[in-house]
Amino acid sequence: MSLTKELKQQLIKEYAVKEGDTGSPEVQVAVLSAEISALSAHLKKHPKDVHSAKGLSGLVANRRRLLTYLKKNDQGRYDALVKRLKLRK
């Protein structure tokens, strides 16, 4: 259900703004998006798992908060990230 260490490191390397970057909004949103997709797949198999559903809503809220921050502070980076992750249509 959670991300493997290797997958998380790969996401960090792929979305990092600079070397050793783990805290930028791009990296955080990418990791959260991967966790959200994994948890969504779990919930499709186990629809009555209320605790995981609550966790999913928290992850979505965190991602939305980070995206709002990025949109407010740097519209270009926001647009590039949303396009890269295919989050909005």
N, CA and C atoms as a LAMMPS dump frame, in Angstrom:
ITEM: TIMESTEP
0
ITEM: NUMBER OF ATOMS
267
ITEM: BOX BOUNDS ff ff ff
-5.0000000000000000e+02 5.0000000000000000e+02
-5.0000000000000000e+02 5.0000000000000000e+02
-5.0000000000000000e+02 5.0000000000000000e+02
ITEM: ATOMS id mol type element x y z
1 1 1 N 0.83 -1.182 0
2 1 2 C 0 0 0
3 1 3 C 0.877 1.25 0
4 2 1 N 1.908 1.289 0.802
5 2 2 C 2.781 2.455 0.808
6 2 3 C 3.846 2.29 -0.278
7 3 1 N 4.553 3.362 -0.547
8 3 2 C 5.575 3.345 -1.584
9 3 3 C 6.822 2.627 -1.096
10 4 1 N 7.478 1.957 -2.029
11 4 2 C 8.753 1.338 -1.682
12 4 3 C 9.827 2.421 -1.637
13 5 1 N 10.883 2.117 -0.962
14 5 2 C 11.975 3.078 -0.822
15 5 3 C 12.579 3.418 -2.183
16 6 1 N 12.7 2.403 -3.048
17 6 2 C 13.286 2.625 -4.365
18 6 3 C 12.411 3.53 -5.227
19 7 1 N 11.086 3.31 -5.191
20 7 2 C 10.175 4.134 -5.972
21 7 3 C 10.188 5.582 -5.485
22 8 1 N 10.22 5.755 -4.18
23 8 2 C 10.257 7.101 -3.621
24 8 3 C 11.551 7.814 -4.007
25 9 1 N 12.688 7.126 -3.96
26 9 2 C 13.961 7.714 -4.357
27 9 3 C 13.962 8.078 -5.839
28 10 1 N 13.33 7.242 -6.649
29 10 2 C 13.235 7.517 -8.08
30 10 3 C 12.402 8.773 -8.328
31 11 1 N 11.289 8.917 -7.625
32 11 2 C 10.449 10.102 -7.761
33 11 3 C 11.196 11.356 -7.313
34 12 1 N 11.924 11.241 -6.221
35 12 2 C 12.692 12.384 -5.713
36 12 3 C 13.731 12.808 -6.749
37 13 1 N 14.448 11.834 -7.33
38 13 2 C 15.466 12.15 -8.322
39 13 3 C 14.842 12.773 -9.575
40 14 1 N 13.688 12.27 -9.974
41 14 2 C 13.037 12.743 -11.198
42 14 3 C 12.469 14.158 -11.064
43 15 1 N 11.908 14.493 -9.902
44 15 2 C 11.231 15.774 -9.73
45 15 3 C 12.036 16.806 -8.936
46 16 1 N 13.249 16.466 -8.545
47 16 2 C 14.06 17.396 -7.75
48 16 3 C 14.423 18.628 -8.575
49 17 1 N 14.364 19.775 -7.94
50 17 2 C 14.723 21.03 -8.589
51 17 3 C 16.242 21.169 -8.647
52 18 1 N 16.926 20.709 -7.6
53 18 2 C 18.383 20.733 -7.566
54 18 3 C 18.854 19.45 -6.876
55 19 1 N 20.133 19.226 -6.867
56 19 2 C 20.705 18.013 -6.279
57 19 3 C 20.412 17.932 -4.782
58 20 1 N 19.943 16.785 -4.32
59 20 2 C 19.661 16.581 -2.905
60 20 3 C 18.362 17.2 -2.44
61 21 1 N 17.516 17.585 -3.366
62 21 2 C 16.262 18.265 -3.048
63 21 3 C 15.183 17.241 -2.696
64 22 1 N 14.647 17.348 -1.488
65 22 2 C 13.535 16.48 -1.1
66 22 3 C 12.35 17.278 -0.591
67 23 1 N 12.51 18.571 -0.399
68 23 2 C 11.46 19.354 0.229
69 23 3 C 10.737 20.311 -0.687
70 24 1 N 11.121 20.377 -1.954
71 24 2 C 10.45 21.303 -2.847
72 24 3 C 9.014 20.84 -3.088
73 25 1 N 8.12 21.753 -3.395
74 25 2 C 6.73 21.364 -3.64
75 25 3 C 6.582 20.353 -4.772
76 26 1 N 7.445 20.44 -5.78
77 26 2 C 7.366 19.495 -6.893
78 26 3 C 7.584 18.065 -6.422
79 27 1 N 8.607 17.866 -5.603
80 27 2 C 8.916 16.532 -5.093
81 27 3 C 7.798 16.047 -4.172
82 28 1 N 7.347 16.919 -3.285
83 28 2 C 6.304 16.52 -2.339
84 28 3 C 5.014 16.158 -3.055
85 29 1 N 4.631 16.935 -4.066
86 29 2 C 3.402 16.645 -4.802
87 29 3 C 3.551 15.343 -5.592
88 30 1 N 4.716 15.101 -6.164
89 30 2 C 4.938 13.866 -6.921
90 30 3 C 4.834 12.635 -6.014
91 31 1 N 5.433 12.713 -4.841
92 31 2 C 5.376 11.586 -3.901
93 31 3 C 3.943 11.379 -3.405
94 32 1 N 3.269 12.477 -3.08
95 32 2 C 1.88 12.366 -2.632
96 32 3 C 0.987 11.793 -3.729
97 33 1 N 1.226 12.178 -4.976
98 33 2 C 0.423 11.667 -6.082
99 33 3 C 0.602 10.16 -6.242
100 34 1 N 1.826 9.692 -6.075
101 34 2 C 2.082 8.256 -6.159
102 34 3 C 1.393 7.518 -5.007
103 35 1 N 1.453 8.087 -3.809
104 35 2 C 0.783 7.475 -2.662
105 35 3 C -0.736 7.468 -2.854
106 36 1 N -1.269 8.546 -3.416
107 36 2 C -2.71 8.633 -3.655
108 36 3 C -3.159 7.581 -4.661
109 37 1 N -2.399 7.405 -5.723
110 37 2 C -2.794 6.411 -6.719
111 37 3 C -2.711 4.988 -6.15
112 38 1 N -1.705 4.726 -5.324
113 38 2 C -1.597 3.396 -4.704
114 38 3 C -2.748 3.153 -3.735
115 39 1 N -3.085 4.159 -2.959
116 39 2 C -4.171 4.017 -1.991
117 39 3 C -5.524 3.929 -2.688
118 40 1 N -5.681 4.615 -3.801
119 40 2 C -6.923 4.526 -4.562
120 40 3 C -7.124 3.117 -5.111
121 41 1 N -6.047 2.519 -5.595
122 41 2 C -6.127 1.142 -6.085
123 41 3 C -6.502 0.19 -4.951
124 42 1 N -5.951 0.407 -3.779
125 42 2 C -6.289 -0.417 -2.617
126 42 3 C -7.768 -0.292 -2.271
127 43 1 N -8.273 0.95 -2.316
128 43 2 C -9.667 1.172 -1.938
129 43 3 C -10.654 0.618 -2.968
130 44 1 N -10.211 0.458 -4.209
131 44 2 C -11.085 -0.177 -5.203
132 44 3 C -11.284 -1.652 -4.877
133 45 1 N -10.254 -2.282 -4.326
134 45 2 C -10.35 -3.687 -3.932
135 45 3 C -11.052 -3.843 -2.585
136 46 1 N -10.867 -2.874 -1.697
137 46 2 C -11.409 -2.942 -0.337
138 46 3 C -12.228 -1.683 -0.045
139 47 1 N -13.434 -1.609 -0.591
140 47 2 C -14.219 -0.368 -0.456
141 47 3 C -14.676 -0.052 0.962
142 48 1 N -14.69 -1.022 1.844
143 48 2 C -15.156 -0.781 3.208
144 48 3 C -14.032 -0.418 4.174
145 49 1 N -12.84 -0.221 3.664
146 49 2 C -11.694 0.145 4.494
147 49 3 C -11.774 1.64 4.814
148 50 1 N -12.487 1.951 5.887
149 50 2 C -12.775 3.341 6.241
150 50 3 C -11.504 4.071 6.675
151 51 1 N -10.615 3.408 7.365
152 51 2 C -9.397 4.057 7.846
153 51 3 C -8.503 4.491 6.682
154 52 1 N -8.403 3.652 5.668
155 52 2 C -7.606 4.029 4.504
156 52 3 C -8.27 5.152 3.722
157 53 1 N -9.59 5.165 3.687
158 53 2 C -10.315 6.249 3.008
159 53 3 C -10.054 7.575 3.704
160 54 1 N -10.019 7.555 5.006
161 54 2 C -9.71 8.767 5.772
162 54 3 C -8.28 9.234 5.48
163 55 1 N -7.348 8.291 5.415
164 55 2 C -5.972 8.626 5.076
165 55 3 C -5.858 9.191 3.674
166 56 1 N -6.628 8.639 2.736
167 56 2 C -6.62 9.138 1.369
168 56 3 C -7.1 10.578 1.305
169 57 1 N -8.159 10.886 2.028
170 57 2 C -8.657 12.265 2.003
171 57 3 C -7.63 13.229 2.599
172 58 1 N -6.875 12.792 3.586
173 58 2 C -5.809 13.619 4.143
174 58 3 C -4.684 13.854 3.155
175 59 1 N -4.302 12.811 2.414
176 59 2 C -3.254 12.955 1.406
177 59 3 C -3.688 13.911 0.293
178 60 1 N -4.941 13.781 -0.129
179 60 2 C -5.462 14.669 -1.175
180 60 3 C -5.467 16.115 -0.688
181 61 1 N -5.844 16.319 0.569
182 61 2 C -5.857 17.672 1.135
183 61 3 C -4.448 18.258 1.197
184 62 1 N -3.465 17.439 1.583
185 62 2 C -2.074 17.914 1.63
186 62 3 C -1.582 18.297 0.239
187 63 1 N -1.899 17.452 -0.748
188 63 2 C -1.476 17.753 -2.115
189 63 3 C -2.135 19.028 -2.624
190 64 1 N -3.424 19.185 -2.326
191 64 2 C -4.137 20.389 -2.766
192 64 3 C -3.523 21.643 -2.122
193 65 1 N -3.154 21.545 -0.851
194 65 2 C -2.539 22.659 -0.14
195 65 3 C -1.192 23.027 -0.767
196 66 1 N -0.387 22.029 -1.096
197 66 2 C 0.908 22.292 -1.728
198 66 3 C 0.736 22.899 -3.12
199 67 1 N -0.237 22.411 -3.868
200 67 2 C -0.477 22.959 -5.199
201 67 3 C -0.973 24.403 -5.127
202 68 1 N -1.792 24.706 -4.144
203 68 2 C -2.261 26.08 -3.959
204 68 3 C -1.093 27.001 -3.632
205 69 1 N -0.201 26.545 -2.77
206 69 2 C 0.993 27.318 -2.421
207 69 3 C 1.838 27.584 -3.659
208 70 1 N 2.064 26.539 -4.451
209 70 2 C 2.901 26.676 -5.627
210 70 3 C 2.255 27.597 -6.655
211 71 1 N 0.947 27.489 -6.819
212 71 2 C 0.233 28.346 -7.774
213 71 3 C 0.319 29.816 -7.357
214 72 1 N 0.214 30.056 -6.062
215 72 2 C 0.262 31.426 -5.548
216 72 3 C 1.652 32.042 -5.704
217 73 1 N 2.7 31.257 -5.518
218 73 2 C 4.057 31.784 -5.503
219 73 3 C 4.787 31.709 -6.842
220 74 1 N 4.479 30.712 -7.666
221 74 2 C 5.174 30.577 -8.947
222 74 3 C 4.276 29.849 -9.938
223 75 1 N 3.522 30.617 -10.704
224 75 2 C 2.54 30.064 -11.63
225 75 3 C 3.193 29.171 -12.694
226 76 1 N 4.37 29.521 -13.148
227 76 2 C 5.059 28.732 -14.173
228 76 3 C 5.41 27.334 -13.69
229 77 1 N 5.974 27.25 -12.502
230 77 2 C 6.316 25.938 -11.927
231 77 3 C 5.055 25.119 -11.686
232 78 1 N 3.98 25.79 -11.253
233 78 2 C 2.703 25.112 -11.019
234 78 3 C 2.177 24.503 -12.316
235 79 1 N 2.149 25.305 -13.382
236 79 2 C 1.647 24.828 -14.667
237 79 3 C 2.472 23.649 -15.18
238 80 1 N 3.797 23.755 -15.051
239 80 2 C 4.677 22.685 -15.513
240 80 3 C 4.436 21.398 -14.723
241 81 1 N 4.263 21.517 -13.42
242 81 2 C 4.055 20.337 -12.584
243 81 3 C 2.721 19.668 -12.866
244 82 1 N 1.68 20.46 -12.984
245 82 2 C 0.351 19.902 -13.258
246 82 3 C 0.343 19.195 -14.606
247 83 1 N 1.013 19.782 -15.584
248 83 2 C 1.09 19.163 -16.905
249 83 3 C 1.904 17.87 -16.856
250 84 1 N 2.999 17.905 -16.116
251 84 2 C 3.88 16.74 -16.018
252 84 3 C 3.228 15.568 -15.296
253 85 1 N 2.473 15.871 -14.248
254 85 2 C 1.791 14.825 -13.48
255 85 3 C 0.413 14.489 -14.027
256 86 1 N -0.051 15.275 -15.002
257 86 2 C -1.376 15.067 -15.606
258 86 3 C -2.478 15.085 -14.542
259 87 1 N -2.455 16.128 -13.689
260 87 2 C -3.415 16.193 -12.593
261 87 3 C -4.728 16.83 -12.99
262 88 1 N -4.694 17.873 -13.805
263 88 2 C -5.914 18.589 -14.174
264 88 3 C -6.092 18.536 -15.675
265 89 1 N -7.33 18.679 -16.089
266 89 2 C -7.603 18.665 -17.536
267 89 3 C -7.965 20.027 -18.014
